[in-house]
Amino acid sequence: MRQERRQERMSVRCGWGILLVIGFYLATGPVALAQAGAESKPSPPVPEAPVASPRPGTETAPKSVPPAGVPDDSSAVTLELTARPVAYVSANAEWANGFKSIVGEIAKVTAAIKKAGLTQTGHPFALFLTTDDKSFQFEAMVPIESKPPEKELPGGVKIGDSPAGKAIKFLHRGAYDDIDSTYDLITAFLDEKGLDSENRFIEEYLTDTSEPDDVNLEADIYVFLK
């Protein structure tokens, strides 16, 4: 935690006699010196005044700047996510083929939506619920215009709501194989800002691709805050 700086207060006590001496010198001293110097030699050039250092306690606190390469305030957007009707499936996958598993589950949800005559209203996304070094649990979600009367569609596709709450949106532009680098930067950003995140996040896929090495992939990452 940054300690607060206390402003130093200085007091100067001067007697009237000292003030009179200083006043007399200011009134007569410079004139006499100027006259004496004019008779002997030209006045030397006046040196530039040094830049005054700020008094203790008046310094401006340095602006918080994230480390190099970390998303800054202009690229990380804080917002309040509202719940939307979605069709979704729950699944587990290993990181080795994680993106293909996500894409496959999204395709299953999209097919069920079309078969039921529902209308998709946005980009598909994955809600990550739990993760470990080897695998993760997620829900593949596709937003729909409205909820149908039935709570479940063929193929085990369920009807529900997307998660809501305060989150920060980050951008990932590039192959999914490189998305770990983006998460490293997100972690550094959250640490630098002193923000605590929940153990859940969303990846919204803005481009239609199924290959993890496709450099044209665009995705938005939403990190929920505590």
trRosetta pair geometry for C-beta under 8 A, 3 or more apart (Angstrom, degrees):
i j d omega theta_ij theta_ji phi_ij phi_ji
2 61 7.9 66 169 -147 152 133
5 57 5.8 177 143 -123 106 57
5 59 7.2 -55 137 50 175 97
5 61 7.8 -173 3 -77 126 97
6 57 6.3 -48 115 -112 37 114
7 56 7.4 143 -151 115 48 70
7 57 3.1 123 -124 167 54 139
7 58 6.7 64 -125 -58 104 66
8 55 7.1 -131 59 157 104 98
8 56 4.3 35 10 89 128 115
8 57 4.9 -172 8 -15 68 130
14 18 4.9 -116 -168 77 94 129
14 19 5.6 103 135 -54 124 92
15 18 5.0 99 59 5 77 99
15 19 7.2 -142 99 -3 43 88
16 19 5.5 -57 -150 38 38 113
16 20 6.3 39 153 -22 70 103
17 20 5.8 -54 -151 33 32 110
17 21 6.6 31 153 -18 66 103
18 21 5.8 -54 -150 35 34 110
18 22 6.4 31 154 -16 67 106
19 22 5.8 -55 -147 39 31 109
19 23 6.1 31 154 -20 66 108
20 23 5.6 -55 -145 38 31 111
20 24 6.3 32 155 -21 66 104
21 24 5.8 -53 -148 34 30 109
21 25 6.4 29 154 -18 64 106
22 25 5.8 -56 -150 36 32 110
22 26 6.3 30 155 -18 66 107
23 26 5.8 -55 -146 37 31 109
23 27 6.3 27 156 -18 65 109
24 27 5.8 -61 -149 38 30 109
24 28 6.1 -15 168 16 68 113
24 29 8.0 88 122 -27 63 94
25 28 6.8 -80 -136 54 23 81
25 29 4.3 13 -172 -20 70 132
26 29 6.8 -17 -73 33 16 106
26 30 7.2 9 -158 -4 43 111
27 31 7.9 -23 146 0 45 119
28 31 5.9 -71 -158 40 39 110
28 32 6.0 30 158 -18 78 110
29 32 6.2 -63 -149 37 28 105
29 33 6.3 20 161 -13 66 110
30 33 5.8 -60 -145 41 31 109
30 34 6.1 34 158 -24 67 108
31 34 5.8 -58 -149 35 28 111
31 35 6.5 26 155 -18 65 105
32 35 5.9 -55 -150 35 32 108
32 36 6.4 26 156 -15 66 107
33 36 5.9 -57 -147 39 33 108
33 37 6.1 29 157 -17 67 110
34 37 5.9 -59 -146 39 28 109
34 38 6.3 33 156 -27 64 105
34 43 7.6 -11 -135 -87 75 127
35 38 5.8 -52 -148 28 30 113
35 39 7.0 26 157 -17 62 103
36 39 6.2 -59 -158 32 33 107
36 40 6.7 9 157 -4 67 113
37 40 6.1 -71 -146 44 34 99
37 41 6.8 -59 -171 61 72 66
37 43 5.7 68 137 -90 135 77
38 43 7.6 -15 -80 -47 64 94
54 58 4.8 -141 177 86 107 99
54 59 5.0 137 92 -82 146 66
54 60 8.0 -161 -86 -6 169 71
55 58 4.7 56 63 13 83 125
56 59 7.8 -24 -140 -17 33 99
62 65 7.9 -67 152 -2 102 100
64 192 7.2 143 173 161 110 99
64 193 7.8 106 145 -100 144 61
65 72 8.0 -24 -152 -116 63 114
66 70 3.8 -117 152 84 126 125
66 71 7.2 -3 84 74 171 37
66 72 5.7 -156 24 -94 124 72
66 188 7.0 103 -169 129 108 100
66 189 5.8 -9 -127 -112 144 71
66 192 4.8 118 -116 100 80 170
66 193 8.0 -24 -84 -44 104 86
67 70 5.0 82 62 -11 73 124
67 188 6.0 -73 42 169 119 132
67 192 6.8 -153 -4 -78 83 138
69 185 6.1 -113 137 -111 87 115
70 185 5.2 175 -122 -162 56 85
70 188 4.7 -114 -106 104 123 118
70 189 4.9 163 179 -72 107 80
70 192 6.5 91 143 -1 163 148
71 75 4.6 -118 -156 87 96 115
71 76 4.7 106 133 -47 125 106
71 170 5.7 -128 -40 -131 170 104
71 171 7.7 144 -112 34 131 82
71 185 5.9 100 -14 143 85 114
71 186 6.9 16 15 -92 126 58
71 189 5.0 -16 56 -81 89 149
72 75 5.9 78 53 21 64 95
72 76 7.0 -160 96 10 23 99
73 76 6.3 -68 -124 54 28 92
75 170 7.3 48 135 -139 91 65
75 171 6.1 -87 -178 17 102 115
76 168 5.4 7 178 179 101 115
76 169 7.1 164 -157 75 51 50
76 170 5.7 -11 -110 -90 84 78
76 189 6.2 158 -62 172 158 151
77 168 6.8 153 77 -159 38 62
77 169 4.6 -14 61 52 95 103
78 166 7.1 4 -173 -173 95 93
78 167 7.5 176 -147 95 56 35
78 168 5.2 -32 -93 -99 67 77
78 169 7.9 -170 -78 13 20 74
78 225 8.0 -2 -136 -12 103 144
79 166 7.7 176 95 -146 32 56
79 167 6.4 -22 66 67 74 77
79 168 7.8 127 19 -108 68 31
79 169 6.3 9 19 -12 116 112
80 164 7.8 24 169 -176 75 86
80 165 7.3 -100 -151 153 66 19
80 166 5.7 -32 -103 -94 70 63
80 167 7.8 128 -114 21 23 73
81 162 7.5 -96 161 122 118 111
81 163 6.8 40 108 105 136 72
81 164 5.3 -158 104 -137 83 49
81 165 6.0 -1 53 50 98 46
81 166 7.7 -178 15 -87 79 12
81 167 5.3 19 -16 16 117 123
81 222 6.7 62 -60 -171 142 149
82 164 5.5 11 -143 -123 26 114
83 161 4.1 10 -175 176 118 122
83 162 5.6 169 -147 64 56 68
83 163 7.2 -82 -101 166 80 8
83 164 4.3 -63 -48 -46 79 120
84 121 7.7 -135 178 80 131 124
84 122 7.5 21 137 16 163 144
84 143 5.0 -8 126 -130 134 113
84 161 6.7 144 66 -155 28 70
84 162 4.6 12 47 20 82 120
85 143 7.0 97 81 -158 57 68
85 144 5.3 -68 113 67 101 86
85 145 7.4 -16 70 92 126 21
85 146 6.0 70 46 -144 164 23
85 147 4.7 -137 -138 -54 136 83
85 159 7.2 -7 -169 -172 95 92
85 160 7.7 169 -148 99 56 25
85 161 6.3 -48 -97 -100 41 63
85 162 7.9 -20 36 -8 6 85
86 141 4.4 -2 177 -166 145 106
86 142 6.2 143 -159 69 86 37
86 143 5.3 -54 -97 -97 83 47
86 144 6.3 138 -122 9 27 86
86 159 7.6 165 88 -152 44 50
86 160 6.0 -24 65 73 87 69
86 161 6.5 105 18 -144 93 15
86 162 5.0 95 -26 -54 134 83
87 109 5.2 156 112 -167 101 101
87 112 6.3 -161 164 91 144 114
87 113 5.3 -175 33 -76 156 100
87 118 6.9 124 -36 84 136 160
87 141 7.3 149 77 -152 41 58
87 142 5.3 -17 60 60 89 94
87 144 5.6 63 -16 -29 95 129
87 153 6.4 4 -145 5 126 137
87 157 5.3 22 176 165 106 114
87 158 7.1 161 -156 82 59 38
87 159 5.8 -31 -101 -97 69 63
88 109 6.3 -5 -112 -113 28 140
88 127 7.9 -4 -144 20 145 117
88 139 4.9 27 174 171 130 106
88 140 6.1 166 -151 82 74 49
88 141 4.2 -20 -94 -98 112 72
88 142 7.2 173 -78 18 61 63
88 157 7.0 150 70 -160 19 74
88 158 5.8 -32 67 65 73 87
88 160 6.1 -51 29 40 118 109
89 105 5.4 -139 72 -168 119 104
89 108 6.1 -10 -1 94 154 125
89 109 5.8 -145 -4 -68 100 99
89 139 6.9 175 85 -152 34 67
89 140 5.4 -2 54 51 84 99
89 155 7.8 -58 -85 126 134 95
89 156 6.0 71 -124 112 108 95
89 157 5.5 -62 -62 -106 96 63
89 158 6.9 134 -90 13 47 84
90 137 7.4 4 -174 -177 94 94
90 138 7.6 175 -149 96 56 37
90 139 5.2 -33 -96 -99 65 83
90 158 7.9 15 -14 14 90 129
91 101 6.7 -170 133 164 136 107
91 105 5.0 -124 -4 -92 153 147
91 137 7.6 176 93 -151 39 58
91 138 6.2 -20 66 67 80 78
91 139 7.5 136 19 -103 72 34
91 140 6.5 15 15 -9 122 105
92 135 6.0 28 178 166 98 127
92 136 7.2 177 -150 90 63 38
92 137 5.2 -30 -99 -100 80 70
92 138 7.7 137 -100 20 33 69
93 97 6.8 -113 -175 87 107 76
93 98 5.1 123 121 -120 125 60
93 101 3.5 155 -116 98 141 165
93 102 7.0 -99 10 -46 165 69
93 135 6.4 176 95 -154 34 88
93 136 6.3 -16 63 59 78 80
93 138 7.0 -26 19 23 107 113
94 97 6.2 49 72 35 89 78
94 98 6.7 -115 100 -64 38 76
94 101 7.7 126 38 -27 54 150
94 134 6.0 -43 -136 160 92 75
94 135 4.7 -55 -99 -96 57 87
95 98 4.9 -14 -136 -39 38 125
95 133 8.0 -78 -2 159 141 39
95 134 6.7 -145 8 -180 102 27
95 135 6.7 -139 -21 -95 74 32
95 136 6.9 80 -68 -8 79 104
97 100 4.9 -47 178 47 90 115
97 101 5.7 100 117 -30 86 98
98 101 5.7 -62 -151 35 29 112
98 102 6.4 26 156 -18 67 105
98 136 6.8 41 -125 34 121 119
99 102 5.6 -52 -149 35 34 111
99 103 6.3 33 154 -17 67 106
99 176 4.5 92 -94 126 149 157
99 210 8.0 147 138 -171 98 46
99 212 4.3 138 51 -88 149 102
100 103 5.7 -52 -143 39 32 112
100 104 6.2 37 155 -23 64 107
100 210 6.9 62 -117 177 69 86
100 212 6.9 -68 -40 -36 82 108
101 104 5.7 -55 -147 35 29 113
101 105 6.5 24 157 -15 64 106
102 105 6.0 -59 -150 37 30 106
102 106 6.3 29 153 -18 65 107
102 126 4.9 -48 -144 -71 122 147
102 138 6.8 -21 -102 93 96 153
102 140 6.2 159 -157 -94 64 109
102 203 7.8 -7 -165 75 159 129
103 106 5.7 -55 -147 37 31 112
103 107 6.4 35 153 -22 64 105
103 210 4.6 130 175 -128 160 82
104 107 5.7 -52 -151 32 31 113
104 108 6.7 34 150 -21 62 102
105 108 5.5 -48 -152 30 37 116
105 109 6.7 36 150 -17 66 101
105 126 7.9 86 75 -105 125 105
105 138 7.9 152 61 94 160 106
105 140 3.6 164 117 -9 112 154
106 109 5.7 -54 -151 36 36 110
106 110 6.2 36 152 -20 68 106
106 124 4.5 86 -149 163 126 156
106 126 7.5 -83 -61 -65 110 91
106 140 4.7 -133 -68 -173 63 125
106 142 6.6 118 -154 -61 80 105
106 205 7.6 -39 -96 35 171 140
107 110 5.6 -52 -143 37 32 113
107 111 6.3 35 156 -21 64 105
108 111 6.0 -55 -150 34 28 111
108 112 6.6 26 153 -17 62 107
108 140 7.4 88 53 85 98 145
108 155 6.0 -160 -179 154 102 140
108 157 6.8 -173 134 -72 91 111
109 112 5.8 -58 -151 37 32 111
109 113 6.4 36 151 -23 66 105
109 124 7.2 138 75 -127 129 123
109 140 5.6 -161 -16 115 134 105
109 141 7.2 -161 -167 -137 171 17
109 142 4.7 164 125 1 125 120
109 157 5.4 141 -117 -128 66 124
110 113 5.7 -52 -150 31 32 114
110 114 6.6 29 155 -15 65 105
110 120 7.0 2 -129 -74 83 144
110 124 7.0 -64 -61 -71 108 136
110 142 5.8 148 -76 -86 69 163
111 114 5.9 -56 -150 37 32 108
111 115 6.2 30 154 -19 66 110
111 155 7.5 54 88 1 108 168
112 115 5.7 -55 -144 38 31 112
112 116 6.2 22 159 -12 65 111
112 153 4.3 114 172 120 120 137
112 154 6.0 -167 -128 65 99 72
112 155 5.2 -128 -81 47 121 127
112 157 4.0 156 88 16 171 159
113 116 6.1 -66 -148 42 26 103
113 118 4.6 -87 -162 68 78 110
113 119 7.9 -126 170 17 112 5
113 120 5.8 75 138 -61 155 93
113 142 6.0 -94 -38 98 147 139
113 144 6.2 -159 -133 -93 121 117
113 153 7.5 -60 -71 -105 43 176
113 157 7.8 -119 -46 153 68 157
114 117 7.7 39 179 -70 32 27
114 118 7.6 -86 -64 50 22 71
115 153 7.5 127 75 -180 106 120
115 154 6.6 -59 103 46 144 121
116 148 6.4 -95 163 -39 130 161
116 153 5.2 -80 -52 -126 141 123
116 154 7.8 177 -62 16 99 90
118 144 4.9 -18 162 -148 126 131
118 145 7.0 -171 -176 30 80 90
118 148 6.3 -93 -83 -43 115 116
119 144 6.3 118 73 -160 53 74
119 145 4.2 23 71 -13 110 125
120 142 5.7 -51 -124 165 107 112
120 143 6.8 94 -163 80 65 63
120 144 6.2 -56 -103 -101 42 62
120 145 7.9 -29 4 -28 3 81
121 143 4.9 -80 65 119 87 105
121 144 6.1 102 5 -161 99 14
121 145 5.0 128 -50 -74 125 63
122 142 7.9 171 71 -171 74 56
122 143 4.0 24 40 48 110 135
123 143 7.8 40 52 18 37 111
123 204 5.3 86 98 178 123 97
123 205 6.0 -162 170 73 113 54
123 206 5.6 -42 -117 -100 158 49
124 140 7.0 4 -180 -178 115 86
124 141 6.7 164 -158 88 69 50
124 142 4.7 -31 -104 -96 90 80
124 204 7.6 165 97 -149 35 62
124 205 5.8 -11 76 48 83 105
125 141 5.5 -18 67 65 77 98
125 162 7.9 55 61 -131 125 125
125 202 5.2 22 162 -178 131 105
125 203 6.1 174 -158 88 82 46
125 204 4.0 -35 -95 -99 117 65
125 205 6.5 174 -96 6 54 72
126 138 4.9 7 -179 175 105 136
126 139 7.0 156 -158 76 58 44
126 140 5.6 -26 -103 -101 81 60
126 141 7.2 159 -99 18 27 80
126 202 6.9 161 80 -152 46 59
126 203 5.0 1 51 54 95 96
126 205 7.8 50 -6 -24 91 106
127 138 6.1 155 78 -162 49 76
127 139 4.5 -6 55 54 104 97
127 141 6.1 44 -12 -10 104 125
127 162 7.6 176 -61 -149 132 75
127 163 6.1 126 -126 -7 138 122
127 200 6.6 6 -179 -174 89 107
127 201 7.9 176 -151 91 53 29
127 202 5.4 -24 -99 -99 65 83
128 131 6.2 10 174 -50 120 111
128 136 5.9 -32 -146 174 102 131
128 137 7.6 114 -161 80 57 52
128 138 5.0 -35 -101 -101 53 99
128 200 6.2 173 85 -149 66 56
128 201 5.4 -2 48 58 111 74
128 202 7.4 -167 12 -83 78 30
128 203 7.3 56 -25 -6 108 97
129 136 7.9 140 51 174 64 83
129 137 4.7 -51 63 98 108 99
129 138 6.2 178 6 -97 85 37
129 139 6.8 69 -35 -13 115 92
129 199 8.0 44 174 123 40 89
129 200 5.9 -1 -116 -110 42 100
130 136 6.6 180 94 -153 54 62
130 137 4.6 29 47 35 91 111
130 199 7.1 25 -105 146 57 118
131 135 7.8 -155 -146 106 53 41
131 136 4.2 -8 -107 -109 76 101
131 137 7.7 -136 -66 26 47 65
131 199 8.0 -151 23 -175 90 95
132 135 6.2 16 54 53 94 63
132 136 7.3 -177 24 -79 57 59
141 162 6.0 116 164 -100 156 91
143 162 6.7 -26 -90 -40 93 133
144 147 7.4 109 87 -81 121 44
144 159 7.9 -56 39 -131 143 93
147 159 5.4 111 -144 170 94 129
148 153 7.8 83 46 -75 140 97
148 159 6.4 -134 43 -91 83 157
150 153 6.9 115 104 -76 124 55
150 159 7.1 125 103 -1 63 138
151 158 6.8 -10 154 -154 74 78
151 159 5.4 -132 -155 47 41 105
152 156 7.2 -37 -170 -146 116 29
152 157 6.8 143 -166 81 66 49
152 158 5.2 -33 -108 -107 80 61
152 159 6.7 -135 -74 4 33 85
153 157 4.1 -23 62 75 106 106
153 158 7.5 -148 19 -71 77 14
153 159 7.0 99 -24 -45 92 93
154 157 7.1 16 72 26 38 101
161 164 7.6 -26 145 -25 117 103
163 200 7.0 -170 -122 134 174 138
163 202 7.2 -161 49 -58 119 122
163 224 7.2 -61 136 -75 136 140
165 198 7.9 22 115 0 155 149
165 224 5.3 41 93 -143 128 111
165 225 7.7 -164 143 49 106 64
166 224 7.0 103 81 -156 54 66
166 225 4.9 -52 106 52 103 106
167 202 7.6 4 -157 23 160 111
167 222 4.5 27 156 -178 144 97
167 223 5.9 154 -161 73 86 38
167 224 4.8 -47 -95 -94 95 51
167 225 6.4 176 -102 -3 35 82
168 190 7.9 178 44 -87 151 95
168 195 7.5 45 -21 148 143 165
168 222 7.3 159 75 -151 37 53
168 223 5.2 -15 56 57 89 96
168 225 6.6 73 -16 -45 93 112
169 220 5.5 -11 -165 -178 106 111
169 221 7.0 143 -156 76 53 47
169 222 5.4 -22 -97 -96 72 74
170 182 6.8 150 133 172 127 108
170 185 7.9 159 -165 96 143 103
170 186 5.3 -91 -37 -97 171 112
170 189 7.8 155 -96 45 130 157
170 220 7.2 150 75 -163 42 61
170 221 4.6 -22 63 64 95 102
170 222 7.9 -178 21 -76 70 28
170 223 6.9 32 -3 -8 112 108
171 218 8.0 -31 -165 -161 90 84
171 219 8.0 141 -163 85 47 50
171 220 6.3 -33 -104 -110 55 67
171 221 7.6 -148 -62 20 8 85
172 179 5.5 25 -159 -123 152 89
172 182 4.5 -27 -103 -92 104 173
172 203 7.9 -23 30 -138 138 100
172 217 7.6 -17 119 117 98 101
172 218 7.5 155 90 -158 63 40
172 219 4.6 -11 65 67 108 93
172 220 7.4 -176 23 -90 79 19
172 221 5.9 66 -17 -23 111 111
173 217 7.6 172 -153 93 37 61
173 218 5.5 0 -112 -112 75 76
173 219 8.0 -172 -74 31 40 61
174 178 5.0 -42 121 68 123 133
174 179 7.8 177 81 -71 92 62
174 215 5.6 -27 -149 -151 61 69
174 217 6.5 -14 98 62 20 91
175 178 4.9 85 70 7 87 101
175 179 7.8 -118 108 -34 54 77
175 212 6.5 66 178 151 93 55
175 213 5.0 -6 -144 -150 134 35
175 214 6.0 147 -113 64 77 34
175 215 5.0 -37 -49 -88 88 55
175 217 6.1 98 -116 24 26 121
176 179 5.3 -17 -158 -22 51 120
176 212 4.3 -89 68 -145 111 71
176 213 7.7 -76 44 -52 77 27
176 214 7.5 32 -1 45 90 79
176 217 5.6 -14 -43 77 80 176
176 219 7.6 67 -96 -13 86 144
177 212 4.9 95 -51 146 84 100
177 213 5.4 15 -9 -91 133 65
178 181 5.3 -26 176 19 79 118
178 182 7.3 84 128 -17 77 94
179 182 5.3 -46 -161 32 53 116
179 183 6.5 53 144 -19 74 100
179 203 8.0 14 -162 -120 151 137
179 219 7.3 -7 -111 58 126 141
180 183 5.5 -52 -150 37 39 112
180 184 6.5 47 149 -25 67 99
181 184 5.5 -47 -152 29 35 116
181 185 6.8 33 150 -15 63 102
182 185 5.7 -55 -154 37 35 110
182 186 6.4 38 148 -22 67 104
182 221 6.9 151 134 -7 127 150
183 186 5.3 -48 -144 34 38 115
183 187 6.4 42 155 -21 66 101
183 221 7.7 -153 -85 -156 76 166
184 187 5.8 -51 -151 33 30 112
184 188 6.6 29 151 -16 62 105
185 188 5.6 -53 -149 37 35 112
185 189 6.3 39 151 -23 66 105
186 189 5.5 -53 -149 34 32 114
186 190 6.4 30 155 -17 66 105
186 221 6.8 -79 -79 104 153 142
186 223 6.4 154 178 -44 132 147
187 190 5.9 -54 -147 37 30 108
187 191 6.3 30 154 -17 64 107
188 191 5.7 -56 -147 38 31 112
188 192 6.2 31 155 -21 66 107
189 192 5.8 -56 -147 35 28 110
189 193 6.3 12 159 -5 64 111
190 193 6.0 -65 -144 47 29 101
190 195 4.6 -96 -153 66 79 100
190 196 7.8 115 176 -82 115 15
190 197 5.9 -42 -141 -28 155 115
190 223 7.2 -98 -73 129 132 157
191 194 7.5 31 -177 -72 30 36
195 225 6.0 -63 -178 -125 110 115
196 225 6.8 99 80 -161 58 74
196 226 4.4 -28 103 27 108 125
197 201 7.5 9 172 -70 130 107
197 223 5.0 -45 -133 168 134 109
197 224 6.4 110 -164 78 80 53
197 225 5.8 -63 -108 -104 57 51
197 226 6.8 176 -138 -18 7 85
198 201 8.0 164 79 -56 82 68
198 224 4.2 -28 38 95 119 108
198 225 6.9 120 -11 174 87 2
198 226 5.7 138 -62 -69 77 72
200 224 5.5 8 79 27 89 132
201 221 6.4 10 167 -176 121 89
201 222 6.2 172 -164 86 72 57
201 223 4.9 -18 -114 -105 113 58
201 224 6.5 -150 -90 5 56 80
202 221 7.1 161 84 -156 56 44
202 222 4.1 5 52 51 104 108
203 219 5.4 -4 -171 180 92 130
203 220 7.6 154 -156 79 45 45
203 221 5.7 -15 -102 -103 68 73
203 222 8.0 -155 -67 22 26 74
204 219 6.3 155 76 -161 49 71
204 220 4.6 -9 56 58 107 94
204 221 7.8 -160 20 -73 74 28
204 222 7.0 52 -14 -12 107 107
205 208 7.9 98 136 -87 111 36
205 209 7.8 -136 -176 42 120 79
205 217 7.5 -54 -145 -160 91 96
205 218 7.8 115 -165 84 50 57
205 219 5.3 -27 -103 -104 54 95
206 218 4.2 -50 66 99 117 103
206 219 6.3 -171 8 -91 87 35
206 220 6.6 76 -38 -12 115 91
207 214 8.0 -143 109 121 132 131
207 216 6.1 -154 173 128 167 88
207 217 5.6 -154 57 -133 126 43
207 218 4.8 99 -18 31 109 86
207 219 7.9 -84 23 -55 87 66
209 214 4.4 -130 -175 73 146 162
209 216 6.6 151 -64 80 147 93
209 217 5.3 -109 53 -88 144 86
210 214 8.0 82 54 -14 34 139
211 214 4.3 105 77 -35 99 103
214 217 5.1 105 92 -39 95 94
